[in-house]
């Protein structure tokens, strides 16, 4: 066995690629040859440093042998996740090459499937033939067959073995910590001073982007810091990374009062920033998502030698409370405050947690050691048939054998006797003794198993009780401190002014674009929706309001597709319209909590939690005067986009208006894909207005609009500040600047 092929489901932008990068480098150092294969864009390997392996793409499958030093085919193919794009590629590999297949699991694939398809797995499987499964996720049915066909499976966390077939060997394979950069460091007092951190402050640090899946968890850290300051304990939060969504709500000004927002910083500077922290926090709780993952920040957190507060799920289940980390059933604002107070008042505990975290990282999160375990797993798969392997080859160091009397030991004793005839009775007695010992050992193991099961049940009961107590605590705190009041943006005089200014009927434009003139008008007269942060929505949201006022009589029924934050819907209701939002509000984590918040903030907005499509329940055909969207349609493709327009045609009344703002990349990465999708959107709009509209006419009108846009001095572009907001935590070279405009379209349905 010599040649190892790693198959990634994405290019080198992903966290998975970092794991494969380290494993491949270490396996090469241990004498193997490794090639990493990605679907496309293999040049993105430049994002990683010191690569010892060779890189190829799916399209180069026919000459795969050329990428190995010995010119031979792969001995082991390690598919990094069973995502459909990997499964299809591995099936093609099987038709060409002969190899052992290993599959890596790092997430609850079935949870991801449900979140992407927006249906329970049972319903998906029941109608699998009629559902288009994206290649970026696992196939609901075929991924199980893919796992069953494997010669071995690696899992990033033990609980993922629930998905591994009984007959397939498995290995728990943890990542490592980058100890070349992340290790125990002294605080840099000059750096703290440059950040304006007051002396004697309790410092928290959270490194990472905020997105729909973690926004509630990150908010809990801000809330904990704010609560500590309100209680007279000076505390500061250092944040790195970008916010890809709004997450602090109405209390943003209060919650950010004690935070230092650094945004994206270079990876090499991260350790010095983290060294300032007194505590590192991994917020969250046990759920269908967290139980099956290994949070990517935790290895670095632990390697820094700081007390780490984390929830009792995934890696924490292998750690000792108050030694390796401070482990809680739920890590939310209230529990963070309580834990910090307790640890600060016990210096011995603080030091124990500091030492415990770094020792845990050194003993368990070592790339070289974990790669040796992986190599050993490969060798056993290569040299043995799957049926002779134990189902679960454990990640931990093998334990010494039990000192039990065995058949081999009896045989050894027998060969030492001088005369077989004289020992017949003794042999019989030995065999009897052996049987008695085996019975005793069996009974002992059974008793130990029952005891362990009792301990587990007791622990689970205690955890459930603690979770309920913590949730009750949090609910009471929310009721007392942060009751959500309805949002109101307009006074009666403002309503009348806006109606008079923008309510005059105008001719709808099927193809237009946002301008600086319109933005400035919005900044003057609609500041509630036009914020000075450079985002494209600051020209889009006010334009939607103005366009609806000019096209739809007051009192009309409106529907917003993918409403997100219902600011525009609430604004239109205050002006006198009736508004319904169709949005699933089902991000990972605590999505329903966000829905509840919006329901309280905008009680007059009717929200239907679903994807917008022709078969949506709760809406009557031809029942709306206008259907609109803001920065939504560019994220929908193929048949799903056609479903949106089928729904628009079904639910709009005759002469009803279809009004949309679309983000469009004019130059830069993604230009071709954006242009292709934009043409589909605009052509569908024109065919709503006139079903017989000719495609040839469309190409002429489209080129004319784009040409006018490019040479118009007043065309509104996404600013550098807005791009930085969109970039999130990605390196600039990974997400460089693009020229982005807002395309505006309004038509009447025929």
Secondary structure by P-SEA (a helix, b strand, c coil): ccbbbbbbccccccaaaaaaaaaaaaaaaabbbbbbbcccccccccccccccbbbbcccccccccccccccccccbbbcccccaaaaaaaaaaaacccbbbbbbbccaaaaaaaaaacccaaaaaaccccbbbbcccccccaaaaaaaaccbbbbccccccccccccbbbbbbbbbccccccccccccaaaaaaaccccccbbbbbbcccccccaaaaaaaaaaaaaaaaacbbbbbbbcbbbcccccccccccccccccccccccccaaaaaaaaccccccccccccccccccccaaaaaaaaccccccccccccccccccccccccccccaaaaaaaaaaaaacaaaaaaaaaaaaaaaaacccaaaaaaaaaaaaaaaaacccccccccccccccccccccccaaaaaaaaaaccccccaaaaaaaaaaaaaaaaaaaaaaaaaaaaaaaaaaaaaaaaaaaaaaaaaaaaaaaaaacccccccccccaaaaaaaaaacccbbbbbcbbbbcaaaaaaaaaccccccccccccccccaaaaaaaaaacccccbbbbbcccccaaaaaaaaaabbbbbbbcccccccaaaaaaaaaaaacccbbbbccccccccccccccccccccccccccccccaaaaaaaaaaaacccccbbbbbbbbbbccccaaaaaaaaaaaaaaaaaaaacccccaaaaaaaaaaaaaaaaaccccccccaaaaaaaacccccccccccbbbbbbbbbbcc
